[in-house]
Amino acid sequence: MTQGRLSYDLRRLRLHGLITRIDGTHRYTVTDHGLRLAIYLTRVHNRLLADGLSDLLDPATTPTPIRRHLDRFTHAVDANIRQHRLIA
């Protein structure tokens, strides 16, 4: 990671209110909002995405509700693309 990239990432986190700079130092601390968001996203990943993605990506699994919904969504998007002639 370059110094410019690190500065950019810290600035974006600060502007979104996820971290604050400790006065008089080059250090940052996580805000309450940032901590709640980090915990929420960790829970979403652990409870939904990890299992859900494995259901979607493993072709050997039996069709699950999430897989059926994704297939329906994919077919609807494909039909819309064909209808509007978006495929070259």
Secondary structure, DSSP 8 states (H G I E B T S, - for coil): --HHHHHHHHHHHHHTTSEEE-TTSS-EEE-HHHHHHHHHHHHHIIIIIHHHHHHHH-TTS---HHHHHHHHHHHHHHHHHHHTT---
